[in-house]
């Protein structure tokens, strides 16, 4: 097959006048000076203002290698450093060129031209607009008088290079393992999702919505995504995290957007806010569905315009961050209820991933069990293991219908922490496992009864933060409210004994304050 070289005329390196020009290394000419490499045709691309100098080079090429056909092609590039102009002109050339791959092999010379032109040639060859390989020439600096230099042909098909392909594959596997905290997960759907998340994290700065039940690992995944982007120099700022269910009213505005001195009662000084702190970094808003509508509006503006007004200020501040949002709520249902803005959901839902519960990943319980033991060893310095029968006993229970895992990986973490702490001589025995199984059953049985009523009005995150004492009491209050029509009627039932001892009473106000303490809207609780 015939070799065809396509290259740009180098106005500096290829130029030359007088007899001394033969003593200089000239990249395009040097390719014709190798007896082991015969160029059948050289397509020389030249800008209009250099055509005259290029004629000299073409003449020299014909003298040096009469067997090589040299053709000049005008390329209209007014500014050889303008990426768009250079790319468009080179793209025009290759689109109009009659390539014949059955008879000719094409080599794209990337030694001459501006750096912009060399990059464009590389991209067009890599994308197969130029259906060939790259060739690069260089002088032999240590050998005086040798102006032929050397050349190297570069094939962009990386699949041919086993070492490179293996390295890229290993790096990909390392990134996936990092996102999974090094746990050898076996659930195919989960592993596929991690593949997609890793790809999105590396290629996009758009918001990412991480859905899933409490304890499924949303916060841990968000931190890992940040660390991965930090390692790849995609972010330079901090990882800033807040649970939106813990902030309300002016406190939420202040925490997120900051405030000026005197913006509200108690604002003794200025506060920068978490959005500004996350500039050039990552902001993770866990339980984003709990944000108030005012905070949602300001967050939307901050995402779209990269700026916002701190509370009490008439001066904008800027912050360019990537948003990761977590939720265990159905945000589409919240939109239908009027509790969440549909335009904000559309903005943060560019990429959304739903983490499965532990119950949906039974094959991953065993590797996560080993991971939790390693974490315990790292934290305490005590290496604890199961004996064979105890491990089988715990896994049998963990995979059975009796194991609810309502707190998902938090429940598993708690179970391992307790068993490892109580393990005699660093060995978890059947007796330790049996005691833990009983403890988990009691925990889930009690939580199920109360959660049946509370889960309709509170998020799993909110429930998880309640003390057992408060959860039992609050569940009974909500049951009474659901059985009555008004706050006053519910108050009379709940405070029947104490109200007889008082001359005057306001049961409705007393109940309202109690419910608001737990962020419950009284109007949503009554049956009519």
DOFITOR-921919 format. One line per field, with one value per residue (C-alpha): x, y, z; residue number from 1; chain; residue in one letter. Coordinates in Angstrom, 2 decimals, padded with zeros to 5 digits. Example, Ala and Ser with C-alpha at 12.3 -4.5 7.8 and 13.67 -1.06 7.14 Angstrom:
# residues 2
xx = 012.30, 013.67
yy = -004.50, -001.06
zz = 007.80, 007.14
n = 1, 2
chain = A, A
res = A, S
***
This chain:
# residues 528
xx = 000.00, 001.08, 002.07, 000.43, 001.56, -000.74, 000.90, 000.96, 003.70, 005.72, 006.40, 009.37, 010.73, 010.15, 011.35, 014.83, 016.78, 020.16, 022.46, 022.50, 018.92, 020.24, 022.17, 019.04, 016.61, 013.26, 010.44, 008.43, 011.54, 013.10, 010.33, 011.61, 015.20, 014.78, 015.66, 013.51, 010.42, 009.22, 006.52, 004.48, 002.58, 002.83, -000.26, 001.15, -001.39, -000.41, -001.94, -002.28, 000.35, 002.98, 002.33, 005.46, 007.76, 005.97, 006.80, 010.49, 009.93, 007.98, 010.81, 013.36, 011.20, 011.06, 014.84, 015.46, 012.77, 011.69, 009.67, 007.35, 004.44, 004.01, 000.70, -000.02, -003.44, -004.57, -006.09, -007.73, -006.66, -006.35, -005.48, -003.65, -004.24, -008.04, -009.21, -012.63, -011.23, -008.40, -010.58, -013.26, -010.75, -009.01, -012.38, -013.39, -010.24, -010.67, -014.40, -013.64, -010.59, -011.06, -009.58, -008.92, -008.17, -008.03, -004.99, -003.40, -002.23, -002.52, -000.13, -000.97, 002.17, 001.77, 005.21, 004.54, 001.96, 000.84, -000.03, -003.68, -003.27, -001.48, -004.30, -006.91, -005.05, -004.89, -008.62, -009.65, -007.44, -008.64, -012.24, -011.38, -012.09, -008.51, -008.64, -005.06, -002.31, -000.15, 003.48, 005.87, 009.36, 012.23, 015.90, 018.81, 020.43, 023.52, 024.60, 026.00, 025.28, 022.44, 019.44, 017.19, 016.26, 013.94, 010.25, 007.67, 004.33, 001.63, -001.44, -004.40, -006.11, -005.29, -006.83, -003.66, -001.52, -002.13, -000.18, -002.06, -005.42, -004.72, -003.69, -006.86, -008.99, -007.24, -007.73, -011.42, -011.73, -009.88, -012.32, -015.30, -013.82, -013.17, -016.82, -017.85, -015.40, -013.39, -016.30, -016.49, -020.21, -021.95, -025.31, -025.26, -027.72, -025.80, -022.47, -023.93, -025.23, -021.78, -020.36, -022.77, -022.18, -018.41, -018.80, -021.13, -018.89, -015.88, -017.65, -020.30, -020.64, -024.43, -026.34, -026.65, -029.71, -029.04, -032.23, -032.74, -033.90, -032.20, -028.97, -028.52, -025.23, -026.15, -023.84, -020.90, -021.30, -021.44, -018.17, -016.54, -017.66, -016.08, -012.82, -012.71, -013.24, -010.67, -008.09, -008.72, -008.32, -011.93, -012.67, -010.40, -012.81, -014.27, -016.91, -019.74, -022.59, -025.81, -028.95, -031.84, -034.24, -032.25, -032.73, -035.93, -037.01, -034.44, -031.99, -032.15, -031.68, -028.76, -027.08, -027.29, -026.95, -025.39, -026.56, -025.43, -025.20, -028.66, -030.46, -032.70, -032.93, -029.78, -027.67, -024.76, -022.27, -021.97, -022.14, -020.79, -023.17, -022.58, -023.10, -020.24, -018.11, -018.67, -017.32, -015.20, -016.13, -019.13, -022.27, -024.20, -027.74, -029.00, -032.78, -033.21, -036.97, -037.20, -036.11, -038.70, -040.14, -038.25, -034.94, -035.84, -036.36, -033.01, -031.23, -032.63, -031.35, -027.94, -027.69, -028.68, -026.83, -024.00, -024.93, -027.38, -028.21, -027.27, -030.08, -030.44, -028.04, -028.63, -025.28, -024.91, -022.18, -020.94, -020.37, -019.66, -020.22, -021.45, -024.61, -025.18, -028.64, -029.87, -033.44, -035.46, -038.68, -040.61, -039.88, -042.40, -045.07, -043.84, -044.22, -047.81, -048.48, -047.07, -044.24, -041.43, -040.83, -041.14, -038.55, -036.01, -036.67, -036.14, -032.84, -031.42, -032.73, -030.29, -028.70, -030.57, -029.61, -031.55, -029.53, -031.19, -031.94, -029.94, -032.95, -032.69, -029.01, -028.91, -025.80, -023.93, -024.57, -021.59, -018.97, -020.41, -020.21, -016.49, -016.10, -017.73, -015.36, -012.38, -013.76, -014.09, -010.47, -009.28, -011.20, -010.38, -007.17, -008.88, -009.05, -012.31, -013.49, -016.46, -016.07, -017.39, -020.73, -021.43, -020.90, -023.18, -025.79, -025.71, -025.82, -028.74, -030.67, -029.54, -030.90, -034.15, -037.60, -037.15, -034.43, -036.14, -033.04, -035.23, -032.12, -030.25, -026.45, -026.76, -028.47, -025.73, -023.03, -024.67, -025.00, -021.33, -020.20, -022.12, -021.05, -017.40, -017.41, -018.94, -016.86, -014.85, -011.14, -011.81, -014.04, -017.75, -019.47, -022.93, -024.03, -023.06, -024.86, -027.98, -028.15, -027.73, -030.47, -032.85, -031.87, -032.47, -035.86, -037.01, -035.72, -037.55, -040.75, -041.07, -040.09, -042.52, -045.55, -044.77, -043.38, -046.58, -048.28, -045.29, -043.81, -046.78, -045.83, -042.09, -039.03, -036.93, -034.13, -036.34, -037.50, -033.95, -033.03, -035.86, -035.17, -037.24, -039.05, -040.11, -041.05, -043.46, -045.07, -045.32, -046.86, -049.65, -050.27, -050.54, -052.95, -055.24, -055.09, -056.03, -059.06, -060.39, -061.38, -059.72, -056.81, -059.20, -060.87, -057.50, -056.25, -059.22, -058.43, -054.69, -054.77, -057.98, -056.38, -054.39, -057.17, -059.45, -056.89, -056.81, -059.31, -058.49, -056.76, -055.86, -055.47, -055.27, -052.35, -050.55, -050.90, -049.93, -046.66, -045.89, -046.38, -044.37, -041.50, -041.21, -041.73, -045.22, -047.94, -051.06, -053.44, -052.13, -052.87, -056.62, -059.00, -061.19
yy = 000.00, 003.56, 005.87, 009.30, 011.99, 014.90, 017.81, 021.56, 023.79, 025.03, 028.72, 028.61, 025.06, 024.25, 027.63, 028.20, 030.19, 029.83, 026.83, 026.79, 025.59, 022.09, 022.13, 022.63, 020.03, 020.76, 018.51, 018.01, 017.54, 015.16, 012.62, 012.11, 011.42, 007.90, 005.04, 002.62, 004.83, 005.79, 008.44, 008.07, 011.34, 014.36, 016.55, 019.88, 022.22, 025.88, 029.23, 031.76, 034.16, 031.40, 029.94, 031.46, 030.02, 026.68, 026.60, 026.57, 023.66, 021.76, 022.29, 020.99, 017.95, 017.10, 017.42, 015.25, 012.63, 012.67, 009.52, 011.46, 013.39, 016.69, 018.57, 021.99, 022.72, 026.17, 026.30, 029.57, 030.30, 033.99, 033.28, 029.94, 030.24, 030.45, 026.96, 027.22, 028.64, 026.10, 023.13, 024.18, 024.64, 021.31, 019.61, 021.13, 019.75, 016.18, 016.21, 017.08, 014.83, 011.59, 009.02, 005.55, 003.28, 000.15, 001.40, 003.99, 004.34, 007.84, 009.43, 012.80, 014.83, 016.65, 018.24, 021.45, 024.19, 025.93, 023.92, 024.62, 023.14, 020.08, 019.50, 019.82, 017.33, 014.91, 015.25, 014.83, 011.74, 010.26, 010.77, 009.11, 012.19, 011.56, 007.74, 007.05, 007.25, 010.05, 010.55, 012.74, 013.79, 015.11, 016.08, 013.95, 016.53, 014.47, 013.74, 016.83, 017.14, 014.59, 016.62, 013.63, 013.32, 010.53, 009.74, 007.81, 006.46, 006.59, 004.38, 005.84, 002.47, 001.93, -001.54, -002.68, -001.74, -004.35, -002.56, 000.72, -001.01, -003.00, 000.15, 002.01, -000.98, -001.20, 002.53, 002.15, -000.77, 001.23, 004.14, 001.82, 000.11, 003.55, 004.57, 001.31, 001.88, -001.12, -003.52, -006.37, -005.96, -008.74, -007.19, -006.73, -003.81, -001.94, -002.48, -001.26, 001.86, 002.54, 002.28, 004.98, 007.22, 007.07, 007.99, 010.91, 012.18, 012.28, 013.94, 016.24, 019.08, 019.01, 018.31, 014.68, 013.45, 010.43, 008.74, 005.86, 004.92, 006.08, 004.21, 003.14, 005.03, 008.34, 010.46, 008.08, 007.92, 011.73, 012.04, 009.45, 011.27, 014.46, 012.71, 011.13, 014.50, 016.10, 013.47, 014.18, 017.95, 018.59, 020.54, 022.67, 023.64, 021.84, 019.16, 020.86, 018.75, 019.59, 017.63, 019.84, 018.23, 019.82, 023.44, 025.52, 029.10, 031.87, 029.30, 027.51, 030.72, 031.77, 028.35, 028.03, 031.57, 033.42, 036.67, 040.18, 041.68, 042.60, 040.62, 039.16, 039.05, 037.51, 038.13, 039.76, 039.30, 038.20, 034.59, 033.43, 030.46, 026.97, 027.83, 030.29, 027.83, 025.27, 027.59, 025.60, 022.45, 020.20, 020.96, 017.93, 018.70, 015.57, 015.24, 018.08, 017.41, 018.96, 022.41, 025.16, 026.74, 030.02, 028.19, 026.17, 029.37, 030.81, 027.52, 027.39, 030.89, 030.06, 026.98, 028.82, 032.11, 031.07, 033.98, 034.81, 037.40, 036.60, 037.18, 040.91, 041.96, 043.86, 042.78, 039.54, 037.05, 034.41, 030.70, 028.10, 024.65, 021.25, 020.15, 016.62, 016.17, 013.25, 012.27, 009.36, 011.11, 010.81, 014.31, 013.97, 013.29, 016.32, 018.41, 017.18, 018.18, 021.66, 021.07, 021.03, 023.23, 021.44, 023.75, 022.95, 019.22, 019.53, 021.33, 018.81, 015.76, 015.96, 012.82, 010.72, 007.41, 005.34, 003.37, 000.07, -000.94, -003.65, -005.99, -005.56, -006.52, -009.81, -011.01, -007.95, -008.59, -010.93, -008.59, -005.64, -007.68, -008.19, -004.47, -003.45, -005.73, -004.10, -000.67, -001.70, -002.89, 000.39, 002.46, 000.51, -001.34, -004.62, -007.33, -009.24, -012.26, -014.66, -018.30, -020.41, -021.39, -017.89, -016.35, -018.89, -018.24, -014.48, -014.65, -017.13, -014.64, -011.62, -013.23, -014.46, -012.87, -012.05, -009.52, -006.23, -004.02, -000.91, 001.21, -000.56, -000.33, 001.69, -001.29, -003.61, -001.26, -001.07, -004.85, -005.41, -002.71, -004.36, -007.93, -006.94, -005.02, -007.94, -010.67, -012.65, -012.76, -011.17, -014.01, -013.51, -016.64, -018.17, -016.77, -013.22, -013.62, -015.03, -012.08, -009.61, -011.30, -010.90, -007.24, -006.54, -008.27, -006.18, -003.01, -003.67, -004.88, -001.74, 000.56, -001.07, -000.41, 003.28, 003.82, 002.58, 005.81, 008.19, 007.35, 009.02, 012.38, 012.20, 011.20, 008.18, 010.57, 012.40, 009.12, 007.89, 010.99, 010.51, 008.94, 005.84, 007.75, 010.54, 008.11, 006.13, 009.27, 011.03, 007.96, 007.92, 011.66, 011.24, 008.31, 010.43, 013.29, 010.89, 009.73, 013.25, 016.28, 019.26, 020.26, 021.09, 017.68, 015.88, 018.10, 017.24, 013.53, 013.87, 016.26, 014.98, 014.45, 017.67, 019.88, 018.89, 020.41, 023.76, 026.59, 027.62, 025.78, 025.98, 022.37, 023.26, 025.65, 023.21, 020.41, 022.68, 023.65, 020.00, 018.99, 021.92, 020.87, 017.80, 019.83, 018.41, 020.52, 020.06, 020.58, 017.50, 015.11, 015.29, 012.92, 015.66
zz = 000.00, -000.67, 002.20, 002.16, 004.63, 005.45, 007.24, 007.75, 006.39, 009.35, 008.77, 011.17, 011.14, 007.47, 006.11, 004.69, 002.08, 000.43, 000.55, 004.36, 004.38, 003.61, 006.88, 008.98, 010.21, 008.59, 009.87, 006.68, 004.54, 007.08, 006.53, 002.99, 004.11, 005.48, 003.13, 005.14, 004.86, 001.37, 001.17, -002.01, -001.65, 000.64, 001.06, 002.28, 003.88, 003.80, 004.70, 001.87, 003.26, 003.38, -000.07, -001.61, 001.11, 000.82, -002.90, -001.94, 000.44, -002.21, -004.69, -002.18, -001.47, -005.16, -005.46, -002.40, -003.11, -006.78, -006.18, -003.81, -005.28, -003.38, -003.48, -002.02, -000.46, 000.60, 004.09, 005.01, 008.60, 009.40, 013.04, 013.51, 017.28, 016.98, 017.90, 016.25, 013.01, 012.77, 013.61, 011.11, 008.28, 008.90, 009.23, 005.87, 004.28, 005.50, 004.69, 001.05, 000.64, -001.33, 001.03, -000.42, 002.53, 000.39, -001.52, 000.75, 004.35, 005.80, 008.28, 009.85, 010.64, 013.99, 014.34, 012.42, 012.92, 016.11, 019.21, 018.43, 014.95, 016.33, 018.85, 016.09, 013.90, 016.84, 017.58, 013.94, 013.61, 016.89, 015.70, 012.35, 010.19, 009.10, 008.77, 009.66, 012.24, 013.57, 012.66, 014.62, 013.54, 015.68, 015.21, 016.39, 018.62, 019.47, 015.90, 014.15, 010.47, 010.49, 009.34, 008.66, 012.32, 013.43, 013.19, 015.16, 013.98, 016.66, 016.52, 018.44, 018.82, 022.50, 022.43, 020.63, 023.59, 026.24, 028.98, 028.46, 028.20, 031.36, 033.19, 032.21, 033.22, 036.58, 037.20, 036.40, 038.83, 041.49, 041.11, 041.44, 044.50, 046.02, 045.57, 047.25, 050.15, 048.99, 049.58, 047.05, 046.40, 044.48, 043.59, 039.80, 039.74, 042.44, 040.68, 037.38, 039.12, 040.59, 037.06, 035.89, 038.92, 038.41, 034.73, 035.52, 038.33, 036.02, 033.08, 034.53, 037.03, 036.90, 040.16, 041.21, 043.14, 045.37, 046.52, 048.89, 052.39, 055.57, 056.17, 052.54, 052.31, 050.63, 052.77, 052.45, 048.66, 048.44, 050.36, 048.15, 045.01, 046.32, 047.18, 043.72, 042.01, 044.30, 043.39, 039.68, 040.27, 039.22, 042.39, 044.54, 047.31, 050.32, 050.86, 052.74, 054.13, 055.96, 056.81, 055.72, 058.20, 061.05, 059.94, 059.82, 059.14, 059.54, 060.83, 057.48, 055.50, 057.67, 057.62, 053.84, 052.53, 055.45, 057.03, 057.80, 061.26, 062.53, 059.82, 062.54, 066.32, 067.67, 064.54, 066.38, 063.55, 059.95, 058.80, 055.43, 054.97, 053.62, 049.95, 050.04, 051.98, 049.20, 046.48, 043.99, 045.92, 046.54, 048.56, 049.82, 050.94, 052.65, 052.94, 050.46, 050.45, 053.92, 052.74, 053.09, 049.95, 050.49, 050.77, 047.67, 045.65, 046.74, 046.10, 042.57, 041.85, 043.31, 041.08, 037.92, 038.43, 040.77, 043.04, 045.85, 048.53, 052.14, 054.63, 055.29, 052.52, 049.30, 047.88, 045.95, 046.68, 044.25, 044.73, 042.08, 043.55, 042.42, 044.20, 045.47, 046.96, 049.04, 049.90, 051.23, 050.21, 046.97, 045.68, 042.86, 045.47, 047.42, 044.25, 043.87, 047.50, 046.87, 049.33, 046.77, 043.73, 040.41, 038.79, 041.50, 041.11, 037.36, 038.03, 040.51, 038.65, 035.74, 037.16, 039.71, 041.27, 043.80, 046.32, 047.18, 050.74, 052.50, 052.13, 048.35, 048.37, 050.33, 048.49, 049.80, 053.49, 053.88, 052.31, 054.26, 057.46, 056.86, 056.04, 059.33, 061.27, 059.52, 060.39, 064.03, 064.01, 062.49, 065.02, 068.16, 067.34, 068.27, 065.61, 066.16, 064.16, 064.15, 064.90, 062.02, 063.54, 064.87, 061.45, 059.79, 062.51, 062.01, 058.19, 058.31, 060.41, 058.36, 055.18, 056.73, 056.70, 060.42, 059.60, 058.68, 058.46, 058.73, 059.36, 056.55, 056.89, 060.09, 061.69, 060.41, 061.65, 065.09, 065.29, 064.46, 066.88, 069.71, 068.92, 068.47, 071.75, 073.68, 071.95, 074.51, 073.65, 070.25, 069.00, 068.33, 069.59, 069.06, 072.42, 071.40, 068.07, 069.72, 072.11, 069.23, 067.19, 070.11, 070.48, 066.78, 066.82, 069.78, 068.13, 064.87, 066.54, 068.64, 065.81, 063.36, 065.55, 065.94, 062.46, 060.82, 061.94, 062.06, 058.66, 056.96, 058.42, 059.06, 057.07, 058.00, 058.85, 061.34, 062.87, 063.22, 065.22, 067.74, 071.11, 071.79, 074.56, 072.17, 069.39, 071.56, 072.98, 069.62, 067.94, 070.54, 070.10, 066.33, 066.74, 068.89, 066.37, 063.55, 065.55, 066.16, 064.07, 065.73, 067.92, 070.74, 070.63, 070.55, 073.38, 075.58, 075.22, 075.68, 078.64, 080.35, 083.77, 083.99, 082.60, 085.54, 087.89, 086.08, 086.25, 082.67, 079.92, 076.25, 075.15, 071.43, 071.90, 074.17, 071.58, 068.69, 070.38, 071.10, 067.46, 066.10, 068.35, 066.10, 062.89, 062.34, 060.75, 062.95, 060.02, 058.20, 061.08, 061.42, 059.71, 058.25
n = 1, 2, 3, 4, 5, 6, 7, 8, 9, 10, 11, 12, 13, 14, 15, 16, 17, 18, 19, 20, 21, 22, 23, 24, 25, 26, 27, 28, 29, 30, 31, 32, 33, 34, 35, 36, 37, 38, 39, 40, 41, 42, 43, 44, 45, 46, 47, 48, 49, 50, 51, 52, 53, 54, 55, 56, 57, 58, 59, 60, 61, 62, 63, 64, 65, 66, 67, 68, 69, 70, 71, 72, 73, 74, 75, 76, 77, 78, 79, 80, 81, 82, 83, 84, 85, 86, 87, 88, 89, 90, 91, 92, 93, 94, 95, 96, 97, 98, 99, 100, 101, 102, 103, 104, 105, 106, 107, 108, 109, 110, 111, 112, 113, 114, 115, 116, 117, 118, 119, 120, 121, 122, 123, 124, 125, 126, 127, 128, 129, 130, 131, 132, 133, 134, 135, 136, 137, 138, 139, 140, 141, 142, 143, 144, 145, 146, 147, 148, 149, 150, 151, 152, 153, 154, 155, 156, 157, 158, 159, 160, 161, 162, 163, 164, 165, 166, 167, 168, 169, 170, 171, 172, 173, 174, 175, 176, 177, 178, 179, 180, 181, 182, 183, 184, 185, 186, 187, 188, 189, 190, 191, 192, 193, 194, 195, 196, 197, 198, 199, 200, 201, 202, 203, 204, 205, 206, 207, 208, 209, 210, 211, 212, 213, 214, 215, 216, 217, 218, 219, 220, 221, 222, 223, 224, 225, 226, 227, 228, 229, 230, 231, 232, 233, 234, 235, 236, 237, 238, 239, 240, 241, 242, 243, 244, 245, 246, 247, 248, 249, 250, 251, 252, 253, 254, 255, 256, 257, 258, 259, 260, 261, 262, 263, 264, 265, 266, 267, 268, 269, 270, 271, 272, 273, 274, 275, 276, 277, 278, 279, 280, 281, 282, 283, 284, 285, 286, 287, 288, 289, 290, 291, 292, 293, 294, 295, 296, 297, 298, 299, 300, 301, 302, 303, 304, 305, 306, 307, 308, 309, 310, 311, 312, 313, 314, 315, 316, 317, 318, 319, 320, 321, 322, 323, 324, 325, 326, 327, 328, 329, 330, 331, 332, 333, 334, 335, 336, 337, 338, 339, 340, 341, 342, 343, 344, 345, 346, 347, 348, 349, 350, 351, 352, 353, 354, 355, 356, 357, 358, 359, 360, 361, 362, 363, 364, 365, 366, 367, 368, 369, 370, 371, 372, 373, 374, 375, 376, 377, 378, 379, 380, 381, 382, 383, 384, 385, 386, 387, 388, 389, 390, 391, 392, 393, 394, 395, 396, 397, 398, 399, 400, 401, 402, 403, 404, 405, 406, 407, 408, 409, 410, 411, 412, 413, 414, 415, 416, 417, 418, 419, 420, 421, 422, 423, 424, 425, 426, 427, 428, 429, 430, 431, 432, 433, 434, 435, 436, 437, 438, 439, 440, 441, 442, 443, 444, 445, 446, 447, 448, 449, 450, 451, 452, 453, 454, 455, 456, 457, 458, 459, 460, 461, 462, 463, 464, 465, 466, 467, 468, 469, 470, 471, 472, 473, 474, 475, 476, 477, 478, 479, 480, 481, 482, 483, 484, 485, 486, 487, 488, 489, 490, 491, 492, 493, 494, 495, 496, 497, 498, 499, 500, 501, 502, 503, 504, 505, 506, 507, 508, 509, 510, 511, 512, 513, 514, 515, 516, 517, 518, 519, 520, 521, 522, 523, 524, 525, 526, 527, 528
chain = A, A, A, A, A, A, A, A, A, A, A, A, A, A, A, A, A, A, A, A, A, A, A, A, A, A, A, A, A, A, A, A, A, A, A, A, A, A, A, A, A, A, A, A, A, A, A, A, A, A, A, A, A, A, A, A, A, A, A, A, A, A, A, A, A, A, A, A, A, A, A, A, A, A, A, A, A, A, A, A, A, A, A, A, A, A, A, A, A, A, A, A, A, A, A, A, A, A, A, A, A, A, A, A, A, A, A, A, A, A, A, A, A, A, A, A, A, A, A, A, A, A, A, A, A, A, A, A, A, A, A, A, A, A, A, A, A, A, A, A, A, A, A, A, A, A, A, A, A, A, A, A, A, A, A, A, A, A, A, A, A, A, A, A, A, A, A, A, A, A, A, A, A, A, A, A, A, A, A, A, A, A, A, A, A, A, A, A, A, A, A, A, A, A, A, A, A, A, A, A, A, A, A, A, A, A, A, A, A, A, A, A, A, A, A, A, A, A, A, A, A, A, A, A, A, A, A, A, A, A, A, A, A, A, A, A, A, A, A, A, A, A, A, A, A, A, A, A, A, A, A, A, A, A, A, A, A, A, A, A, A, A, A, A, A, A, A, A, A, A, A, A, A, A, A, A, A, A, A, A, A, A, A, A, A, A, A, A, A, A, A, A, A, A, A, A, A, A, A, A, A, A, A, A, A, A, A, A, A, A, A, A, A, A, A, A, A, A, A, A, A, A, A, A, A, A, A, A, A, A, A, A, A, A, A, A, A, A, A, A, A, A, A, A, A, A, A, A, A, A, A, A, A, A, A, A, A, A, A, A, A, A, A, A, A, A, A, A, A, A, A, A, A, A, A, A, A, A, A, A, A, A, A, A, A, A, A, A, A, A, A, A, A, A, A, A, A, A, A, A, A, A, A, A, A, A, A, A, A, A, A, A, A, A, A, A, A, A, A, A, A, A, A, A, A, A, A, A, A, A, A, A, A, A, A, A, A, A, A, A, A, A, A, A, A, A, A, A, A, A, A, A, A, A, A, A, A, A, A, A, A, A, A, A, A, A, A, A, A, A, A, A, A, A, A, A, A, A, A, A, A, A, A, A, A, A, A, A, A, A, A, A, A, A, A, A, A, A, A, A, A, A, A, A, A, A, A, A, A, A, A, A, A, A, A, A, A, A, A, A, A, A, A, A, A, A, A, A
res = X, X, X, X, X, X, X, X, X, X, X, X, X, X, X, X, X, X, X, X, X, X, X, X, X, X, X, X, X, X, X, X, X, X, X, X, X, X, X, X, X, X, X, X, X, X, X, X, X, X, X, X, X, X, X, X, X, X, X, X, X, X, X, X, X, X, X, X, X, X, X, X, X, X, X, X, X, X, X, X, X, X, X, X, X, X, X, X, X, X, X, X, X, X, X, X, X, X, X, X, X, X, X, X, X, X, X, X, X, X, X, X, X, X, X, X, X, X, X, X, X, X, X, X, X, X, X, X, X, X, X, X, X, X, X, X, X, X, X, X, X, X, X, X, X, X, X, X, X, X, X, X, X, X, X, X, X, X, X, X, X, X, X, X, X, X, X, X, X, X, X, X, X, X, X, X, X, X, X, X, X, X, X, X, X, X, X, X, X, X, X, X, X, X, X, X, X, X, X, X, X, X, X, X, X, X, X, X, X, X, X, X, X, X, X, X, X, X, X, X, X, X, X, X, X, X, X, X, X, X, X, X, X, X, X, X, X, X, X, X, X, X, X, X, X, X, X, X, X, X, X, X, X, X, X, X, X, X, X, X, X, X, X, X, X, X, X, X, X, X, X, X, X, X, X, X, X, X, X, X, X, X, X, X, X, X, X, X, X, X, X, X, X, X, X, X, X, X, X, X, X, X, X, X, X, X, X, X, X, X, X, X, X, X, X, X, X, X, X, X, X, X, X, X, X, X, X, X, X, X, X, X, X, X, X, X, X, X, X, X, X, X, X, X, X, X, X, X, X, X, X, X, X, X, X, X, X, X, X, X, X, X, X, X, X, X, X, X, X, X, X, X, X, X, X, X, X, X, X, X, X, X, X, X, X, X, X, X, X, X, X, X, X, X, X, X, X, X, X, X, X, X, X, X, X, X, X, X, X, X, X, X, X, X, X, X, X, X, X, X, X, X, X, X, X, X, X, X, X, X, X, X, X, X, X, X, X, X, X, X, X, X, X, X, X, X, X, X, X, X, X, X, X, X, X, X, X, X, X, X, X, X, X, X, X, X, X, X, X, X, X, X, X, X, X, X, X, X, X, X, X, X, X, X, X, X, X, X, X, X, X, X, X, X, X, X, X, X, X, X, X, X, X, X, X, X, X, X, X, X, X, X, X, X, X, X, X, X, X, X, X, X, X, X, X, X, X, X
***
